[in-house]
Amino acid sequence: MGPGWPSQSLVLPLLGFLLGIAEASHPCDVIRGSYSDWIGSAINKDVVIVGGGISGLSAMKKLLEEQVTDVVILEAQDYLGGRVKTYREGSILIEEGAEWIHGGRRNPLYKLADSLGMLTQPLEDSEYDWRLKTSGGDEASEAGYSVAEEVFNQCGESSALQGYYDTAHGQCFLDRFESLYDDGSTSPEEKNAWLHYLNMWALRDGGVNDWMEQSARDVDQFIAYGGEDKLNQWSQGYDALTNYLKSSIPEEKIKLNTPVCKIFWESDPNGKALIVTATNEAYLTDYVLVTASVGHLKERHLQLFDPSLPARYQNDLNKIDLGVADKIQIGWESPWWEKTDPKPLDLHIIFKNFDLPAEESWLYGIMEVLGVHQQPNVLQAFVVGDSAREMENLSTDDVQRHFLKFLSRVTGQTVPEPSFFRRSQWGKNVWVRGSYSSYITVSGDQAGLKSREPLAEAIINSYGNRVIHWAGEHTHLSRYGTVDGALSSGRRAALEILEEIESDH
Ligand SMILES: Cc1cc2nc3c(=O)[nH]c(=O)nc-3n(C[C@H](O)[C@H](O)[C@H](O)COP(=O)(O)OP(=O)(O)OC[C@H]3O[C@@H](n4cnc5c(N)ncnc54)[C@H](O)[C@@H]3O)c2cc1C
């Protein structure tokens, strides 16, 4: 029997495990048993961190710096970084998750990447082969683009957002578009095409499922660092950040492929938390730091926490959501869009006719196909909103086939067979269940969630211990949806735990 297996009351969990294998729909459904079934085999830890994404790694780094060393990270997946996921194949390097460092010097990641000699600046707009096309392959109007751009910028301004605090961000887009678009000069189809383009642009930027879902107040709480027009990147991949954080953590303090399935937070007579993993390990700890995404928590909190989380926390989870936005990345031996002296492509697509066959309708969720930075032969498109979920349900071969046909139609060019193709499926990932940005919904705002503060508040058990702490992008008040927000949330949670430890002594 391997280490970590329960030495007492083994029969019940083991039976549950064996029965569960046959019917499990979630990797944690195999785990059965109560506190008393698991406590005998529990390993003691001062702190257990659930999740080895950027927030979890950052919390661990800070705790170690403060000499809190009896800590372990339990990560469900087989890699660290979570939504930071760099993929390499031959000379190709692409980001399945986070890609850009939003903002300039005020963003700590900008400074970090710069100090490590790993900052790369984006190309100027003029260095792209910029095309504005209809989905049928015709030239699209620059006037329509200017309106969409103007509305997009206006609805990012606090002065505009304040007027929409009690409603959806999308209402701002709709109103401003209506007042700025000149109906007189174009057809209803053309107007609708630009509205759709703007809609997809807003979803891609915000990462929300529907622009009528996110509260405008929530959008206004995001604080930009300045310099956002420049999308800086990690020159050797975003996972350089993961590796940087990991380098200060001893290997034995990280356990991959170790999903946390149960957190008993009221059962221990000393007021500790008992954590059970899908790998049949148990940990008894003073503090558990949960860094799982809002998508995972919304889906699993009833199974994960025993007893259930306090009603106020459960209610708040109902007031926030995580959108799905996916990426398609496609590469060739050489650029086909321009044979001589090719620039990276920046192809914007507007749908005047929604005439695609039903199975290809997910393509309506794409508004731009853009050359990947430092990868002259690779193009990337975001697929957003409902289209992302539709795309995730198709086979990779179908997605590739549909996309190639579409690309050929829009550009009017012959698109050769690619040598590389990938698409993400963040919505299907049971450990994330979404992509970049958590958002407070309009109904959530109306029901009282005006900021993310309550989601970051520790849970106190009946022994008076602040036993469950929270980190992750969704707990950051003003930089949610970003890697720097996740990084800073981990540090904040580590300092909170440190304060608890100090007050206990
Ligand atoms: C497609 C995409 C593009 C993005 N683009 C950008 C960008 O350009 N710039 C930017 O700043 N940000 C971007 N983001 C957002 C950024 O990646 C996230 O905000 C950030 O990485 C979140 O970190 P986190 O630690 O909060 O959560 P996560 O990265 O989700 O980490 C949580 C970890 O917990 C693990 N976990 C979950 N449940 C359990 C469990 N029960 N037991 C054990 N482990 C568990 C998960 O496997 C995961 O590793 C993007 C994200 C996506 C998906």
The ligand as a Gaussian input file, in Angstrom:
#p B3LYP/6-31G(d) Opt

LIG

0 1
 C       -7.508000      31.824000     -23.177000
 C       -7.023000      32.713000     -22.066000
 C       -6.378000      33.893000     -22.370000
 C       -5.938000      34.739000     -21.346000
 N       -5.238000      35.856000     -21.674000
 C       -4.688000      36.601000     -20.694000
 C       -3.783000      37.644000     -21.016000
 O       -3.460000      37.863000     -22.173000
 N       -3.258000      38.366000     -19.987000
 C       -3.584000      38.134000     -18.688000
 O       -3.076000      38.838000     -17.802000
 N       -4.424000      37.134000     -18.361000
 C       -4.970000      36.358000     -19.322000
 N       -5.763000      35.311000     -19.014000
 C       -6.211000      35.159000     -17.609000
 C       -5.165000      34.522000     -16.711000
 O       -4.638000      33.395000     -17.351000
 C       -5.825000      34.132000     -15.389000
 O       -6.468000      35.248000     -14.811000
 C       -4.838000      33.607000     -14.355000
 O       -3.883000      32.750000     -14.930000
 C       -5.628000      32.901000     -13.276000
 O       -4.774000      32.348000     -12.310000
 P       -5.400000      31.688000     -11.015000
 O       -4.288000      31.178000     -10.196000
 O       -6.371000      32.613000     -10.406000
 O       -6.315000      30.481000     -11.554000
 P       -5.935000      29.200000     -12.405000
 O       -4.898000      29.490000     -13.402000
 O       -7.229000      28.649000     -12.898000
 O       -5.308000      28.226000     -11.315000
 C       -6.084000      27.444000     -10.462000
 C       -5.449000      26.066000     -10.387000
 O       -6.215000      25.280000      -9.479000
 C       -6.300000      23.964000      -9.969000
 N       -7.479000      23.358000      -9.353000
 C       -8.778000      23.671000      -9.540000
 N       -9.559000      22.915000      -8.770000
 C       -8.736000      22.106000      -8.057000
 C       -8.950000      21.097000      -7.099000
 N      -10.176000      20.763000      -6.680000
 N       -7.869000      20.469000      -6.586000
 C       -6.617000      20.800000      -6.962000
 N       -6.360000      21.740000      -7.891000
 C       -7.409000      22.392000      -8.428000
 C       -6.420000      24.140000     -11.480000
 O       -6.024000      22.984000     -12.145000
 C       -5.471000      25.317000     -11.717000
 O       -4.168000      24.879000     -12.004000
 C       -6.169000      34.412000     -20.003000
 C       -6.797000      33.193000     -19.697000
 C       -7.223000      32.354000     -20.720000
 C       -7.870000      31.045000     -20.362000

